[in-house]
Amino acid sequence: MTVLDVRTVTKVYGQGAATVHALRGVSLTVARGEYLAIMGSSGSGKSTLMNILGCLDIPTAGQYLLDGVDVSRLNDRQLALVRNRRIGFVFQSFNLIPRTSAVANVELPLAYAGVKPAERRRRARNALNMVGLAQRGDHEPNQLSGGQQQRVAVARALVTEPALVLADEPTGNLDSRSTEDILGIFDDLHAAGRTILLITHEEDVAARASRLIRLVDGQIVTDVRQQVLA
Amino acid sequence: MNAFEVLRFAVRGIGANKLRSSLTMLGILIGVAAVILLVAVGNGSARQVADRIEALGTKTLTVQGVGGSGALTPALAEALDDPVLAPDVASVSPVTSTQATLTYQGTEHSVQQLVGSSPSYFAASNSPIGDGAAFTADDAAQGRPVIVIGQTVADELFPGVQAVGKEITVNGALFTVIGVLDEKSSASGFMDANDVAIAPLSAVQQALTGYGPLTSIVVEARTPEKVTDAQSQVSLILSQRVQVPSGSTTQPYRIQNASQLLQTQTETADTFTTLLGAVAGISLLVGGIGITNIMLVTVTERTREIGIRKALGAPRRVILTQFLAEATMLSLLGGGLGVATAFIGSNFTIVGVRPVIVPSSIALALCVSVAIGLFFGSVPAHRAAGLRPIDALRYE
C-alpha cells in the first residue's frame, strides 16, 4: 500500500539570474509502515522536499500523490484538511505556540478537526503520556527543556493519528540524551506500524531508519534499504 | 470550531499580552469617553443657556429705553395695552428699576435690583410667589408701600424668621413685606436672580426714583407662538407714539424678544457642541490609529504562529475569524469601558457645566470604535491568513 507517490517533482525559487533549482526531478514512493531517513548536505533540497511532502509548499512541476490523492488539485480548504488529518509534522525548531500550555498545544490539531473539548483533552493527555510528559501537561513551552518541547511537538504530530509523520531534523537542536528520547519514540511508532519520514544530517540518526535516501543538488543519488540497528 | 471556541481563542490571544492589550483598550477608552463626555458637556451648556432664557419667560418682550432719552413713560405703557391695535398682547408692565439698601432691625442688605412695576410683572417675568402674596392692582393704584422680596434678600434680612408682615426701610422709606418669591433657577450669568425686590410702581416712584421715565416696559404675549405678532404690533404703536429725536437716526428704544435670544443662544451652543464633538472625534481617531498600529504589530509578530497553525491544519477562515474576534473584542471592551467612564464622568460638574449625555453619541462612539477594530484588524489578518504556510513559518 503506497502512502507517498512523488513523480518527477521540481522546485525552482527566484527568477532570472537568482534562480535556484532546489529540486531537479525527484521521484519517490513510500509504502505504509516504512521508516525513511533523508540525508544530504545543507542546500541539497531535503527541507524543500519535506515541505512539499507536508503540503506546506507547492512544487513547481511534477505530481505528488498522498494516499492516492493528487495534492496539487486541492484547494486551500481541502489542503488544510489534508494537513490536519493525514500529516503530522515535527519541526527542527519545535514550533510550539508560545504562552500556551503543552496540553493546549497538543489539542490544537484536534480543535481544528472539530473534536469536542472533553474528548480532545483526553486524547491530548494520552499523546503526552505516550511521549512521557504526562506530568508536564500544564507547563508552557518556555518552562520546558528543548527535549521536552520536542516531545510535546511529537505528541502534537501524533494526536490526530496521521497516516504520515514528517520530521524535519527533529534532533537538530537537541543534546544526545534528548535525541535518544525522541528517536526512541520514533522507533516505537515504527514498531506500531506508522509511516515515518525523517530528515537528518547525522549518520547515527539515519542508521535507525529502515530505508535511507541521499539527496545531492536536488536529486536522489542513493536509495538503500538497510538493516535496522539496535 | 464553533463560535464559542473562536471566542476562547481570542480571549487567550488578548490575555497573552496583557500590557499591550490594556494599552490598546486605553486608547479606545479615552477616545470613546472623550466623545461622549465632551458632547455631553456641550449639550449640558446648551441646556443651561436654554433654562436661563426660559426662566426669563419665553412669552415676553422687553422694550428698553436707549441712551436715557426718556421716551418710555407710564402713558406709553398704557397705550401698548390696546386690545384693538395690539390683540396679541396679554399684559403690559411698566418697570422702573434701581439699586437700594434694605434695612431691617439694623441688618442692611443692598439689593441689586429693586423693581417698581404692576402686578402683571410677576407673571410676565416668571417670578411666582412662594410665601405670602403679590401686591394687587389696588395696591398699585393707591401707591401703598408694600414689597415682595426674593429668596436671597429674605435669607439676608430674615435668617430663620418669617419675613411676611415685617416692616423694612428701603433707602429710608418704610415698606411692608407682603410676600417672598419662589427660589429661581440659579443665577443668570453673574447676577443673582434671587437678589431682587418688587414693589408697586407708584410707591417706588414716590419714595425712591421720582416720576422720571421708565427703565423698561415688559410686554407679555398671549402664547409663545404669538410673540412675533405681538412684537410687530408693539413696534407699530411705538413708532406712532415715540418721536425720533432730531439729529438722531436711531430709535430711542429697543425691543428684545426672549425667544429670539433663545434661538441665537441655542445656535451658539450647537456650534460649541459640534466643535467639542469634532475635537473628541479627533481623539477617537488617534485611538483608532493606536489600534491599527498594535494590530499590525500583533499580526506581524505572530506571523510565525499563524504558519504553525496552518501547518497543523487551520483553515484560512478560522485564522481570519480568530484575529477579527481579537480586534473586535479589544475595541468593544475599550469602547464599553469608555462608555462606563463617560457615565461616571457625567456625574461631575465640568467647567461649571453639568454634562447631559446624548444617547446617539454613545451609539456613534461605540460603532466607530468597533468599526475601527474590524477594519484595521482585518487588513493585517487577511494578509497573514492568505500567506502560504511555508512563508509564514519562515517569517522571522
Contacts between the chains, C-beta under 8 A, distances in Angstrom:
chain1	res1	chain2	res2	distance
A	51	B	390	5.2
A	54	B	311	7.1
A	56	B	310	7.9
A	56	B	311	5.8
A	56	B	388	7.4
A	56	B	389	4.5
A	56	B	390	4.3
A	56	B	393	6.9
A	57	B	388	6.8
A	57	B	389	7.9
A	57	B	390	4.3
A	58	B	388	7.6
A	76	B	315	7.4
A	76	B	316	5.6
A	77	B	315	5.4
A	77	B	316	7.3
A	77	B	317	7.8
A	80	B	310	7.1
A	80	B	313	5.2
A	80	B	314	6.5
A	80	B	315	4.2
A	80	B	316	7.2
A	81	B	313	6.8
A	81	B	315	7.7
A	82	B	313	7.8
A	83	B	310	7.4
A	83	B	311	6.3
A	83	B	312	7.0
A	83	B	313	4.3
A	83	B	389	7.6
A	84	B	312	6.7
A	84	B	313	2.3
A	84	B	314	7.9
A	85	B	313	7.1
A	89	B	311	5.5
A	89	B	312	7.7
A	91	B	393	7.8
A	95	B	304	7.7
A	95	B	307	7.9
A	95	B	308	4.7
A	95	B	311	7.5
A	95	B	393	7.2
A	96	B	308	7.8
A	97	B	305	5.7
A	97	B	308	6.2
A	97	B	309	7.5
A	98	B	16	7.7
A	98	B	305	7.4
A	99	B	16	4.6
A	100	B	12	7.1
A	100	B	16	7.9
A	108	B	309	7.2
A	108	B	312	5.5
A	109	B	312	4.6
A	109	B	313	5.8
A	111	B	1	6.6
A	111	B	5	6.5
A	112	B	1	6.7
A	112	B	309	7.7
A	112	B	312	6.3
A	112	B	313	4.8
A	112	B	314	4.9
A	112	B	315	7.3
A	112	B	318	6.6
A	113	B	313	6.9
A	114	B	1	6.5
A	156	B	312	7.2
A	160	B	313	7.9
